[in-house]
Amino acid sequence: MYAIIATGGKQYKVQEGDMITVEKLGVEPGSSYDFNQVLAVGGGEELLLGTPHVPGAVVTASVIGDGKEKKVIIYKFKAKKGFHKKKGHRQPFTKLKIAQITVDGAASSQA
């Protein structure tokens, strides 16, 4: 069974046991987090599409921890003017492990 969730302005296709990195959520490591914005749930021959969300669908994930991506360098330069500007940015993220996909109280769990 898989689900498509929306968080941080992005969409992710997840299955139970997947490790994903999403925009920073501000949740403590070791706790669980529920995604209520489930856009689609599929598995086998059945596919549930939401308009825009699937009612009663919840994806539960456990929070592994926070971190920062690799540094991205922003460099501005204007020819013949002596103008140089260098700036760096590291985007924060939260690492999650998908624990369970639930639709209308029916849970799908793999051991």
Secondary structure as GFF3:
##gff-version 3
##sequence-region A 1 111
A	DSSP	beta_strand	2	7	.	.	.	ID=ss1
A	DSSP	beta_strand	10	15	.	.	.	ID=ss2
A	DSSP	beta_strand	19	23	.	.	.	ID=ss3
A	DSSP	beta_strand	32	35	.	.	.	ID=ss4
A	DSSP	beta_strand	38	43	.	.	.	ID=ss5
A	DSSP	beta_strand	46	49	.	.	.	ID=ss6
A	DSSP	beta_strand	57	68	.	.	.	ID=ss7
A	DSSP	beta_strand	72	78	.	.	.	ID=ss8
A	DSSP	beta_strand	83	89	.	.	.	ID=ss9
A	DSSP	beta_strand	92	103	.	.	.	ID=ss10
A	DSSP	beta_strand	106	108	.	.	.	ID=ss11
###
